[in-house]
Amino acid sequence: MSERLQTTATVKTVYGDPIIAEGKTIIPVARVRFGFGAGFGEGEAGDEGTVARPAGGKGGGGGGGVEVRPVGFIEITPGETRFVSIEGHQKATRWAIMGLLAGFFLFRRRRRRKGS
């Protein structure tokens, strides 16, 4: 797992390969998030109610995940360097879709009530 982390958690994961076109250099930028969890249990259970259970126990588990999400790009020109965020566009699209879905379900619900 640590080998995989070492290959994933690099500068190239956050800042992509530069793209050069028409006198501009564009560098993609992403957000990288890692999450890990683990647990272990141990215990002895005896008789419970009328069902006899043998004493015993132990257990364990773990897992992890990685999220890589594009957030924008750096634009380098002879005159300036600027960061252009694309997150605002993603949020606006999500809100628009949620609004359309909510409207659709409200319309259906209202139509069903009128039909009853």
Short mmCIF file of the C-alpha atoms (twelve columns), coordinates in Angstrom:
data_MODEL
# 
_entry.id   MODEL 
# 
loop_
_atom_site.group_PDB 
_atom_site.id 
_atom_site.type_symbol 
_atom_site.label_atom_id 
_atom_site.label_alt_id 
_atom_site.label_comp_id 
_atom_site.label_asym_id 
_atom_site.label_seq_id 
_atom_site.Cartn_x 
_atom_site.Cartn_y 
_atom_site.Cartn_z 
_atom_site.pdbx_PDB_model_num 
ATOM 1   C CA . MET A 1   0.000   0.000   0.000   1 
ATOM 2   C CA . SER A 2   2.819   2.421   0.777   1 
ATOM 3   C CA . GLU A 3   4.318   1.792   -2.669  1 
ATOM 4   C CA . ARG A 4   1.018   2.711   -4.284  1 
ATOM 5   C CA . LEU A 5   0.820   5.873   -2.158  1 
ATOM 6   C CA . GLN A 6   4.306   6.884   -3.210  1 
ATOM 7   C CA . THR A 7   3.365   6.618   -6.877  1 
ATOM 8   C CA . THR A 8   0.000   8.369   -6.417  1 
ATOM 9   C CA . ALA A 9   0.980   11.189  -4.065  1 
ATOM 10  C CA . THR A 10  3.229   13.087  -6.438  1 
ATOM 11  C CA . VAL A 11  3.361   16.589  -7.850  1 
ATOM 12  C CA . LYS A 12  2.265   15.222  -11.243 1 
ATOM 13  C CA . THR A 13  -0.976  14.008  -9.659  1 
ATOM 14  C CA . VAL A 14  -1.839  17.543  -8.544  1 
ATOM 15  C CA . TYR A 15  -0.215  19.474  -11.388 1 
ATOM 16  C CA . GLY A 16  -0.580  17.691  -14.716 1 
ATOM 17  C CA . ASP A 17  1.834   17.825  -17.625 1 
ATOM 18  C CA . PRO A 18  2.068   21.316  -19.156 1 
ATOM 19  C CA . ILE A 19  0.298   21.876  -22.466 1 
ATOM 20  C CA . ILE A 20  1.867   24.484  -24.753 1 
ATOM 21  C CA . ALA A 21  -0.298  26.036  -27.492 1 
ATOM 22  C CA . GLU A 22  -0.596  29.443  -29.169 1 
ATOM 23  C CA . GLY A 23  1.987   31.129  -26.950 1 
ATOM 24  C CA . LYS A 24  0.347   29.911  -23.724 1 
ATOM 25  C CA . THR A 25  1.341   27.242  -21.268 1 
ATOM 26  C CA . ILE A 26  -1.555  25.507  -19.525 1 
ATOM 27  C CA . ILE A 27  -0.935  23.417  -16.410 1 
ATOM 28  C CA . PRO A 28  -3.913  21.352  -15.172 1 
ATOM 29  C CA . VAL A 29  -4.484  21.428  -11.395 1 
ATOM 30  C CA . ALA A 30  -6.323  18.765  -9.381  1 
ATOM 31  C CA . ARG A 31  -7.255  18.227  -5.747  1 
ATOM 32  C CA . VAL A 32  -6.096  14.923  -4.303  1 
ATOM 33  C CA . ARG A 33  -7.661  13.488  -1.150  1 
ATOM 34  C CA . PHE A 34  -6.722  10.339  0.705   1 
ATOM 35  C CA . GLY A 35  -8.767  8.604   3.377   1 
ATOM 36  C CA . PHE A 36  -7.981  5.581   5.481   1 
ATOM 37  C CA . GLY A 37  -9.700  3.648   8.209   1 
ATOM 38  C CA . ALA A 38  -9.106  0.543   10.228  1 
ATOM 39  C CA . GLY A 39  -10.722 -1.309  13.048  1 
ATOM 40  C CA . PHE A 40  -10.319 -4.359  15.172  1 
ATOM 41  C CA . GLY A 41  -12.658 -6.150  17.501  1 
ATOM 42  C CA . GLU A 42  -12.090 -8.654  20.206  1 
ATOM 43  C CA . GLY A 43  -14.357 -10.212 22.760  1 
ATOM 44  C CA . GLU A 44  -15.931 -13.241 24.274  1 
ATOM 45  C CA . ALA A 45  -19.616 -13.940 24.041  1 
ATOM 46  C CA . GLY A 46  -21.194 -16.448 26.335  1 
ATOM 47  C CA . ASP A 47  -24.728 -17.836 26.510  1 
ATOM 48  C CA . GLU A 48  -27.405 -15.433 25.361  1 
ATOM 49  C CA . GLY A 49  -31.006 -16.220 26.212  1 
ATOM 50  C CA . THR A 50  -31.875 -19.804 25.387  1 
ATOM 51  C CA . VAL A 51  -29.283 -20.211 22.629  1 
ATOM 52  C CA . ALA A 52  -25.877 -21.367 23.821  1 
ATOM 53  C CA . ARG A 53  -23.002 -19.747 21.960  1 
ATOM 54  C CA . PRO A 54  -19.387 -20.688 22.377  1 
ATOM 55  C CA . ALA A 55  -17.065 -18.024 23.702  1 
ATOM 56  C CA . GLY A 56  -14.749 -16.456 21.137  1 
ATOM 57  C CA . GLY A 57  -14.093 -13.386 19.138  1 
ATOM 58  C CA . LYS A 58  -11.560 -11.371 17.144  1 
ATOM 59  C CA . GLY A 59  -11.830 -9.565  13.893  1 
ATOM 60  C CA . GLY A 60  -10.356 -6.736  11.962  1 
ATOM 61  C CA . GLY A 61  -10.551 -4.750  8.818   1 
ATOM 62  C CA . GLY A 62  -9.321  -1.717  7.029   1 
ATOM 63  C CA . GLY A 63  -9.547  0.207   3.850   1 
ATOM 64  C CA . GLY A 64  -8.695  3.363   2.066   1 
ATOM 65  C CA . GLY A 65  -9.569  5.497   -0.856  1 
ATOM 66  C CA . VAL A 66  -8.278  8.222   -3.116  1 
ATOM 67  C CA . GLU A 67  -10.189 11.004  -4.858  1 
ATOM 68  C CA . VAL A 68  -8.640  13.086  -7.625  1 
ATOM 69  C CA . ARG A 69  -10.807 15.967  -8.855  1 
ATOM 70  C CA . PRO A 70  -9.858  18.658  -11.377 1 
ATOM 71  C CA . VAL A 71  -10.137 22.149  -9.865  1 
ATOM 72  C CA . GLY A 72  -8.728  24.391  -12.575 1 
ATOM 73  C CA . PHE A 73  -5.625  25.266  -14.506 1 
ATOM 74  C CA . ILE A 74  -2.705  27.671  -14.451 1 
ATOM 75  C CA . GLU A 75  -2.398  29.762  -17.596 1 
ATOM 76  C CA . ILE A 76  1.031   31.236  -18.297 1 
ATOM 77  C CA . THR A 77  1.430   33.857  -21.034 1 
ATOM 78  C CA . PRO A 78  4.265   36.325  -21.690 1 
ATOM 79  C CA . GLY A 79  2.172   39.038  -19.998 1 
ATOM 80  C CA . GLU A 80  0.716   37.257  -16.964 1 
ATOM 81  C CA . THR A 81  0.205   34.074  -15.000 1 
ATOM 82  C CA . ARG A 82  -3.212  33.289  -13.590 1 
ATOM 83  C CA . PHE A 83  -5.168  30.456  -12.025 1 
ATOM 84  C CA . VAL A 84  -8.546  29.707  -13.608 1 
ATOM 85  C CA . SER A 85  -10.947 27.755  -11.388 1 
ATOM 86  C CA . ILE A 86  -13.414 25.335  -12.932 1 
ATOM 87  C CA . GLU A 87  -15.090 24.465  -9.632  1 
ATOM 88  C CA . GLY A 88  -17.665 27.248  -9.922  1 
ATOM 89  C CA . HIS A 89  -18.889 25.786  -13.195 1 
ATOM 90  C CA . GLN A 90  -19.109 22.309  -11.682 1 
ATOM 91  C CA . LYS A 91  -21.121 23.588  -8.706  1 
ATOM 92  C CA . ALA A 92  -23.472 25.562  -10.940 1 
ATOM 93  C CA . THR A 93  -24.071 22.478  -13.071 1 
ATOM 94  C CA . ARG A 94  -24.764 20.342  -9.989  1 
ATOM 95  C CA . TRP A 95  -27.254 22.905  -8.620  1 
ATOM 96  C CA . ALA A 96  -28.997 23.159  -11.989 1 
ATOM 97  C CA . ILE A 97  -29.377 19.377  -12.202 1 
ATOM 98  C CA . MET A 98  -30.648 19.181  -8.609  1 
ATOM 99  C CA . GLY A 99  -33.159 21.962  -9.348  1 
ATOM 100 C CA . LEU A 100 -34.426 20.187  -12.458 1 
ATOM 101 C CA . LEU A 101 -34.792 16.905  -10.577 1 
ATOM 102 C CA . ALA A 102 -36.629 18.595  -7.689  1 
ATOM 103 C CA . GLY A 103 -38.969 20.330  -10.150 1 
ATOM 104 C CA . PHE A 104 -39.631 17.056  -11.950 1 
ATOM 105 C CA . PHE A 105 -40.513 15.189  -8.745  1 
ATOM 106 C CA . LEU A 106 -42.702 18.030  -7.444  1 
ATOM 107 C CA . PHE A 107 -44.542 18.152  -10.782 1 
ATOM 108 C CA . ARG A 108 -45.116 14.380  -10.697 1 
ATOM 109 C CA . ARG A 109 -46.313 14.508  -7.111  1 
ATOM 110 C CA . ARG A 110 -48.724 17.337  -7.831  1 
ATOM 111 C CA . ARG A 111 -50.027 15.574  -10.930 1 
ATOM 112 C CA . ARG A 112 -50.675 12.381  -8.938  1 
ATOM 113 C CA . ARG A 113 -52.647 14.308  -6.305  1 
ATOM 114 C CA . LYS A 114 -54.853 15.917  -8.947  1 
ATOM 115 C CA . GLY A 115 -55.460 12.527  -10.555 1 
ATOM 116 C CA . SER A 116 -56.606 10.918  -7.264  1 
# 
